[in-house]
Amino acid sequence: MSQLLYIFANPKPRGESRTLRISDGFVGAYRDSHPQDTVIELDLYKENIGFLTQESLLMHNVEPGTGRDHPQLKYAYQFLESDKIVIAAPFWNLSFPAILKAYLDYVTVSGITFKYTSQGPVGQCQGKKAVHIVTRGGAYGQEPLKSLELGDRYLKTLFQFLGFQEFTTIAAENMDRSSTDVEAAVQSAIADAQQKAKDF
Ligand SMILES: Cc1cc2nc3c(=O)[nH]c(=O)nc-3n(C[C@H](O)[C@H](O)[C@H](O)COP(=O)(O)O)c2cc1C
């Protein structure tokens, strides 16, 4: 039995966000094909994720197991205890919404999700897998725009740092181009996501 953590970052209502329609499709199909698994939903806007405080920084590099009920460290433990991570966020200003970066600062904690050793930092999330679901107004698959896509690249790099072996991306692009049939594109991305969820 696995635990899937479904993290989403969008201030829009769920049904109005293209990204969340696709990620809800993914997670719905995952629930159907993995009925024995636990799914935890984390709506970062509802959680009121804020910035790291001086007090919470003092808790970094703690002994493993310390501060499980701390209002910020509890997210790092929840992340560590999940086997599979789904991150859904729209592409904003060449990256993702700032609230997601604030959340990642909550979970990237030395002593919990990674540790320092004499050989350098070692991720503690070995054997876990993640999927990033995103929609973008334009298309960033090819240069010169490819280099401007900093959101997916950052997430992939951070997850590797934390020890994840598998990181995949489901992206729907050109959402804000007048030539795009947005509803057809979203439906097609939902179908693709539902298929991928079965083997996640
Ligand atoms: C604040 C903001 C910043 C955005 N920045 C970009 C951008 O840098 N590049 C781009 O292609 N689209 C950008 N977009 C467009 C969104 O990525 C696109 O509309 C996406 O489908 C929105 O997803 P949603 O329906 O889940 O909110 C931006 C949209 C917003 C609201």
The ligand as an SDF file (V2000), in Angstrom:
LIG
                    3D

 31 33  0  0  0  0  0  0  0  0999 V2000
    0.3770   35.4300  -13.2480 C   0  0  0  0  0  0  0  0  0  0  0  0
    0.4830   34.6620  -14.5470 C   0  0  0  0  0  0  0  0  0  0  0  0
    1.7140   34.5130  -15.1720 C   0  0  0  0  0  0  0  0  0  0  0  0
    1.8180   33.7730  -16.3620 C   0  0  0  0  0  0  0  0  0  0  0  0
    3.0340   33.6380  -16.9560 N   0  0  0  0  0  0  0  0  0  0  0  0
    3.1580   32.9120  -18.1050 C   0  0  0  0  0  0  0  0  0  0  0  0
    4.4250   32.7440  -18.7430 C   0  0  0  0  0  0  0  0  0  0  0  0
    5.4610   33.2150  -18.2750 O   0  0  0  0  0  0  0  0  0  0  0  0
    4.4640   32.0250  -19.8960 N   0  0  0  0  0  0  0  0  0  0  0  0
    3.3480   31.4410  -20.4390 C   0  0  0  0  0  0  0  0  0  0  0  0
    3.4540   30.7570  -21.4510 O   0  0  0  0  0  0  0  0  0  0  0  0
    2.1370   31.5700  -19.8370 N   0  0  0  0  0  0  0  0  0  0  0  0
    2.0140   32.2930  -18.6880 C   0  0  0  0  0  0  0  0  0  0  0  0
    0.7900   32.4400  -18.0940 N   0  0  0  0  0  0  0  0  0  0  0  0
   -0.3680   31.7580  -18.6850 C   0  0  0  0  0  0  0  0  0  0  0  0
   -0.7030   30.4550  -17.9640 C   0  0  0  0  0  0  0  0  0  0  0  0
    0.4150   29.5920  -17.8780 O   0  0  0  0  0  0  0  0  0  0  0  0
   -1.8280   29.6910  -18.6740 C   0  0  0  0  0  0  0  0  0  0  0  0
   -2.9470   30.5090  -18.8960 O   0  0  0  0  0  0  0  0  0  0  0  0
   -2.2300   28.4550  -17.8810 C   0  0  0  0  0  0  0  0  0  0  0  0
   -3.0200   27.5910  -18.6930 O   0  0  0  0  0  0  0  0  0  0  0  0
   -3.0360   28.8280  -16.6360 C   0  0  0  0  0  0  0  0  0  0  0  0
   -3.3900   27.6360  -15.9360 O   0  0  0  0  0  0  0  0  0  0  0  0
   -4.7020   27.5030  -15.0410 P   0  0  0  0  0  0  0  0  0  0  0  0
   -5.9100   27.5260  -15.9470 O   0  0  0  0  0  0  0  0  0  0  0  0
   -4.5320   26.2100  -14.3430 O   0  0  0  0  0  0  0  0  0  0  0  0
   -4.7040   28.6600  -14.0760 O   0  0  0  0  0  0  0  0  0  0  0  0
    0.6640   33.1860  -16.9280 C   0  0  0  0  0  0  0  0  0  0  0  0
   -0.5780   33.3460  -16.2880 C   0  0  0  0  0  0  0  0  0  0  0  0
   -0.6750   34.0760  -15.1170 C   0  0  0  0  0  0  0  0  0  0  0  0
   -2.0310   34.2370  -14.4420 C   0  0  0  0  0  0  0  0  0  0  0  0
  1  2  1  0
  2  3  1  0
  2 30  2  0
  3  4  2  0
  4  5  1  0
  4 28  1  0
  5  6  2  0
  6  7  1  0
  6 13  1  0
  7  8  2  0
  7  9  1  0
  9 10  1  0
 10 11  2  0
 10 12  1  0
 12 13  2  0
 13 14  1  0
 14 15  1  0
 14 28  1  0
 15 16  1  0
 16 17  1  0
 16 18  1  0
 18 19  1  0
 18 20  1  0
 20 21  1  0
 20 22  1  0
 22 23  1  0
 23 24  1  0
 24 25  2  0
 24 26  1  0
 24 27  1  0
 28 29  2  0
 29 30  1  0
 30 31  1  0
M  END
$$$$
